[in-house]
Amino acid sequence: MQQSRVGSKGELFPSKEIREKLKLNAHTKVTYKIEAGRLIVEPILSLKEVFEEKPSVEITFEEFHKQRKELSTKAEI
């Protein structure tokens, strides 16, 4: 666990090691959320970064079309 400080204007100062692990460079946009009393900071990926990421799920067009059709049918009921 690493410690840091909060600046006089409320700024947060994560260590260089943490910034590097999260790829937080100057002007990187981040989201903040609170879960169970903890502050979660996550970088917002650019479109380029999103498209460069390996997909977590692979599906064929035919499978997608079949699932979409099934969902549409269920929604009509």
N, C-alpha and C positions, 0 to 999 in steps of 0.2 A: 504494500500500500504506500502510495506517495502522498505527501502533503504539499499544499500550496497556500496561497493567501488570496484574499479578496481586496482589491484596490480601494482607494478612498472614494471612488465614484461607482463602486459596485462591480468593477471588472473582475473577471475570473482569469487566473494565470496558470493554465495547465503546464506541466513541465515539457521540455523539448521532446523527451521520450514518448510521452502520451500524444503530443501533437503529431509526431512522426508515425506512430502506430495507427492513428485515426486519419492520417493524411490531411491534417488541418493546416493548410497553408494560409498565408495572408489573404483576406477577402473570401475565404471559404464560408459558405452559408451553412448554418447548423439549425437543428431543431432542438428544443428543450422540452422535456416532459418530466413530471414527477410521478414516480411509482413507489409505493410503500415508503414514503418519506425520503426517497433518494432522487437526486437530480440526474437525469439521463440526457446526455448530449450526443447527438448523432449528426454526422455531416450529411448534407443534402447533395445527392449525386447530380452531376450535369447529365444532359441527354446522351452526350458522347460516352460518359462513364457507364450509364445504364446499358447502352447498346453493346459496349465492350464486355460486359459481364456475361459469364457462361449461364445459360438458362438453367433454372433449378428443376424444371419439368419439361420433358420433351413430349410433344403430341403431334400426330399427323393432322393434316387438314381434314381428312375424312373423320377422324375421331372427334375433332373439335366440332365439325358440322353435326355429327350424330348427337353429341352431348348438348349442343345448343338447341337442337330440335326437341330433345327430351325435356329440357328446361322450359321451353316455350309451351309445350303441351301441358306440363304441370302447372304453369302459371295461368293457363286458361281455365283450369278446373276451379 
